């Protein structure tokens, strides 16, 4: 404590730095009075500081150029491989043949056989407690894929050997009846194995690339656009069976939605089956169509024509068009 009457003052020292201390300038206060010596020091300063900075920027620019060229080269090679797989897919589809049907039309015959075999499972075991819808789909698709042969019998023995033998007998009876030329019941392993193997490899290839997520989804859409409704239906059956379980196990179905364009009531082998209940994580195309509608307004002014497109929920469009009519 200080006695009364005393005051304590503190002073703050501020040190100023002259620009001459950092950069030598010509003049009396410069470290060198001769011009040649001064400019020599100035050149050393610029070369040491700014030269290093420009060198670092040059190295960075070269690295970025190299990185960008490698990335573009990788994208080009990736798209080239994808195009080759798409070409292979089209060649496989074009080579398919069942009786007089060729190409994509053969998938309707495969679907027809599946429907018949599924119906025969109902005859062999009507009780859904023994064979559920998922079990019947697996059994019917396996028989359609391999045919009623020993391979199918060995694969499906877990569903009851005696019932499987009864099913095979019913299939042979249906085959002997020869009610339709589309139903051969001899199996389609030769036709479909290469098809699904290439299709699965294409989606796996897309998912394993170093492309951005948007580019991967775009390639998945391009590949899905090549699949007809019947192809997507057979693919859905393949996914629901044990033969195509890897589609869901790897997350390809949830991520790329290869059966997104499948209509709501396209698979009608069982009244209790709904494709949305089996694939709840897929936003099907018909769901978006059912929720929204598109209103188009055209405005014409002299030689100009303007088109305004609005997407509205169906409830709003019905209200905008007036009250609904009530019929007795």
C-alpha positions in Angstrom: 0.0 0.0 0.0 1.1 3.5 -0.8 0.7 6.3 1.7 -2.0 8.9 1.0 -1.2 11.5 -1.5 0.9 9.2 -3.7 -0.1 8.2 -7.2 1.3 5.5 -9.4 1.7 6.0 -13.1 2.6 3.4 -15.7 4.0 4.1 -19.0 3.6 2.1 -22.2 6.5 2.0 -24.6 5.6 1.7 -28.2 8.4 0.7 -30.5 8.0 1.9 -34.1 9.5 0.0 -37.0 10.7 2.0 -39.9 10.2 0.6 -43.4 13.9 1.2 -43.9 14.7 -1.5 -41.4 12.8 -4.1 -43.5 13.5 -3.0 -47.0 16.8 -1.3 -47.9 16.2 2.0 -49.7 18.5 4.2 -51.5 19.6 7.1 -49.4 21.8 8.2 -46.6 20.3 5.8 -44.1 20.6 2.7 -46.4 23.1 0.1 -45.3 25.0 0.5 -48.5 25.7 3.9 -50.0 26.8 2.8 -53.4 24.0 2.1 -56.0 25.4 -1.2 -57.2 25.6 -2.7 -53.8 22.1 -1.4 -52.9 20.5 -2.9 -56.0 22.3 -6.2 -55.4 20.8 -6.4 -51.9 17.4 -5.5 -53.3 17.7 -8.3 -55.9 18.7 -10.8 -53.3 15.7 -9.9 -51.3 13.2 -10.2 -54.2 14.7 -13.4 -55.4 14.7 -15.0 -52.0 11.2 -14.0 -51.0 9.1 -13.6 -54.1 11.0 -16.1 -56.1 10.3 -18.8 -53.5 6.7 -17.8 -53.5 6.4 -18.0 -57.3 8.2 -21.3 -57.3 5.7 -22.7 -54.7 2.8 -21.5 -56.8 4.2 -23.0 -59.9 4.7 -26.4 -58.2 1.1 -26.2 -56.9 -0.2 -25.4 -60.4 1.7 -28.3 -61.9 0.3 -30.7 -59.2 -3.3 -29.5 -59.8 -2.9 -29.9 -63.5 -1.6 -33.4 -63.1 -4.3 -34.3 -60.6 -7.0 -32.9 -62.8 -5.7 -34.7 -65.9 -5.5 -38.0 -64.0 -9.1 -37.5 -62.8 -10.4 -36.8 -66.3 -8.5 -39.8 -67.6 -10.1 -42.0 -64.9 -13.6 -40.7 -65.7 -13.0 -41.3 -69.5 -11.9 -44.9 -68.8 -14.8 -45.5 -66.4 -17.3 -44.3 -69.0 -15.6 -46.4 -71.6 -15.9 -49.6 -69.5 -19.5 -48.7 -68.7 -20.3 -48.3 -72.4 -18.8 -51.6 -73.1 -20.9 -53.3 -70.4 -24.0 -51.6 -71.8 -23.1 -53.0 -75.3 -22.7 -56.4 -73.8 -26.0 -56.1 -72.1 -27.7 -55.3 -75.4 -26.0 -58.2 -77.1 -27.1 -60.6 -74.4 -30.7 -59.4 -74.7 -30.6 -59.7 -78.5 -29.4 -63.3 -78.3 -32.3 -64.4 -76.1 -34.8 -66.7 -77.9 -37.7 -68.8 -76.7 -39.7 -70.4 -79.5 -40.6 -67.6 -81.8 -39.9 -64.9 -79.4 -36.6 -63.1 -79.4 -34.9 -60.3 -77.4 -36.9 -58.6 -74.7 -40.1 -60.5 -75.7 -38.6 -63.6 -74.1 -39.1 -62.2 -70.6 -42.8 -62.4 -71.0 -42.5 -66.1 -71.5 -40.3 -66.4 -68.4 -42.9 -64.5 -66.5 -45.7 -66.7 -67.8 -43.9 -69.9 -66.7 -43.3 -68.4 -63.3 -47.1 -67.7 -62.9 -47.9 -71.3 -63.8 -45.4 -72.8 -61.3 -46.6 -70.4 -58.6 -50.2 -71.6 -59.2 -49.0 -75.2 -58.9 -47.5 -74.5 -55.5 -50.9 -73.5 -54.4 -52.3 -76.8 -55.6 -49.5 -78.8 -53.9 -49.7 -76.9 -50.6 -52.7 -74.6 -50.2 -51.9 -73.7 -46.6 -49.9 -70.4 -46.4 -48.7 -71.5 -43.0 -46.5 -74.1 -44.6 -45.4 -72.1 -47.6 -45.6 -68.3 -47.3 -45.7 -66.0 -50.3 -42.0 -65.4 -50.0 -41.4 -69.2 -50.0 -43.6 -69.7 -53.0 -41.8 -67.0 -54.9 -38.5 -68.6 -54.1 -39.7 -72.1 -55.1 -41.5 -71.0 -58.3 -38.6 -68.8 -59.5 -36.0 -71.5 -58.7 -38.0 -74.0 -60.7 -38.4 -71.5 -63.5 -34.7 -70.8 -63.6 -33.3 -74.3 -63.3 -36.3 -76.3 -64.4 -37.8 -79.3 -62.5 -34.4 -81.1 -62.4 -32.2 -82.6 -59.7 -30.5 -79.2 -59.2 -33.7 -77.6 -58.2 -34.7 -80.6 -56.0 -31.4 -80.3 -54.1 -31.6 -76.5 -53.7 -35.2 -76.6 -52.5 -35.1 -79.6 -50.3 -35.4 -77.3 -47.3 -39.0 -76.7 -48.2 -39.8 -80.4 -47.8 -38.6 -83.0 -50.2 -41.9 -84.7 -50.6 -43.8 -81.5 -51.5 -41.1 -80.5 -53.9 -41.4 -83.9 -55.7 -45.2 -83.4 -55.9 -44.6 -80.0 -57.4 -42.2 -81.4 -60.0 -44.8 -84.0 -60.9 -47.4 -81.3 -61.4 -44.9 -79.3 -63.5 -44.2 -82.4 -65.7 -48.0 -82.9 -66.1 -48.4 -79.3 -67.2 -45.6 -79.7 -69.6 -47.0 -82.8 -71.2 -50.4 -81.1 -71.6 -48.6 -78.5 -73.8 -51.4 -76.0 -73.4 -49.2 -73.1 -74.5 -46.1 -72.9 -76.7 -44.7 -70.3 -74.4 -44.4 -72.7 -71.5 -41.5 -75.0 -71.9 -40.7 -75.6 -68.2 -37.2 -76.7 -69.1 -35.4 -74.0 -67.3 -33.8 -70.7 -68.4 -30.4 -71.0 -66.7 -28.7 -70.8 -70.1 -30.5 -67.6 -71.0 -30.7 -65.7 -67.7 -27.5 -66.6 -65.9 -25.3 -64.5 -68.3 -27.9 -61.7 -68.3 -28.1 -61.3 -64.5 -24.4 -61.8 -64.1 -23.6 -58.9 -66.5 -26.3 -56.7 -65.0 -25.2 -57.3 -61.5 -21.6 -56.7 -62.5 -22.6 -53.4 -64.2 -24.2 -52.0 -61.0 -21.3 -53.3 -58.9 -18.9 -51.6 -61.2 -20.8 -48.3 -60.9 -20.9 -48.5 -57.2 -17.2 -49.3 -56.9 -15.9 -46.4 -59.0 -14.4 -43.2 -57.6 -17.0 -41.0 -59.3 -19.2 -38.6 -57.4 -22.5 -39.8 -56.0 -24.5 -37.8 -58.5 -22.5 -39.4 -61.4 -23.1 -42.9 -60.0 -26.8 -42.4 -59.7 -26.9 -40.9 -63.2 -25.2 -44.0 -64.6 -27.6 -46.2 -62.6 -30.5 -44.4 -64.2 -29.1 -44.9 -67.7 -28.7 -48.6 -67.0 -32.2 -48.9 -65.6 -33.6 -47.1 -68.7 -32.5 -50.1 -70.7 -34.7 -52.5 -68.8 -38.3 -53.1 -70.0 -41.2 -53.7 -67.5 -40.9 -57.4 -68.0 -37.2 -57.3 -67.4 -37.7 -55.4 -64.2 -40.4 -57.8 -63.2 -38.1 -60.8 -63.7 -35.3 -58.9 -61.9 -37.7 -58.3 -59.0 -38.4 -62.0 -58.8 -34.7 -62.8 -58.9 -34.1 -60.4 -56.1 -36.9 -61.9 -54.0 -35.5 -65.4 -54.5 -32.3 -66.8 -52.8 -30.6 -66.7 -56.2 -30.6 -62.9 -56.2 -30.2 -62.2 -52.5 -26.9 -60.5 -53.1 -28.7 -57.5 -54.7 -30.2 -56.5 -51.4 -27.3 -57.7 -49.3 -24.9 -55.3 -51.1 -27.4 -52.4 -51.0 -27.6 -52.0 -54.8 -31.4 -52.2 -54.9 -31.9 -49.6 -52.2 -29.2 -47.3 -53.7 -29.8 -47.5 -57.5 -33.5 -48.8 -57.5 -33.2 -50.9 -60.7 -36.9 -51.9 -60.5 -38.2 -48.3 -59.9 -40.3 -48.3 -63.1 -42.2 -51.5 -62.3 -45.9 -50.7 -62.3 -47.9 -51.1 -59.2 -50.0 -54.1 -60.3 -47.7 -55.6 -62.8 -46.9 -58.7 -60.7 -50.3 -60.4 -60.2 -49.3 -63.9 -59.3 -51.0 -63.5 -55.9 -53.7 -61.2 -54.8 -52.0 -60.7 -51.4 -48.7 -59.7 -52.9 -47.9 -56.0 -53.3 -44.6 -54.9 -54.6 -44.5 -51.8 -52.4 -44.8 -54.0 -49.3 -41.9 -56.1 -50.4 -39.7 -53.1 -51.4 -40.8 -50.3 -49.0 -37.5 -48.5 -49.5 -38.0 -47.9 -53.2 -39.9 -44.8 -54.3 -41.6 -46.3 -57.4 -42.4 -44.2 -60.4 -46.1 -44.7 -60.0 -46.0 -43.2 -56.5 -44.7 -39.9 -57.8 -47.3 -39.9 -60.6 -50.1 -40.6 -58.2 -49.1 -37.8 -55.8 -48.4 -35.0 -58.3 -49.8 -33.7 -61.5 -48.4 -31.3 -64.0 -50.3 -28.2 -65.1 -49.1 -26.5 -68.3 -50.0 -22.8 -69.0 -49.1 -21.3 -72.4 -48.8 -17.5 -72.9 -48.5 -16.2 -76.4 -47.4 -12.6 -77.1 -46.9 -11.7 -80.7 -44.2 -14.1 -82.1 -43.2 -15.3 -78.6 -44.7 -18.3 -76.8 -44.0 -18.8 -73.1 -44.8 -22.1 -71.4 -45.2 -22.3 -67.6 -45.1 -25.7 -66.0 -46.4 -26.2 -62.4 -46.3 -29.4 -60.4 -49.1 -29.6 -57.9 -50.5 -32.3 -55.6 -53.6 -33.9 -57.0 -55.8 -32.5 -54.2 -54.9 -28.9 -55.1 -55.7 -29.5 -58.8 -59.1 -31.0 -58.0 -59.9 -28.0 -55.8 -58.7 -25.5 -58.4 -60.9 -27.0 -61.0 -64.1 -26.6 -58.9 -66.0 -28.8 -56.5 -66.2 -32.5 -57.3 -69.5 -33.7 -58.8 -71.6 -36.1 -56.7 -73.4 -38.8 -58.5 -76.4 -40.6 -57.0 
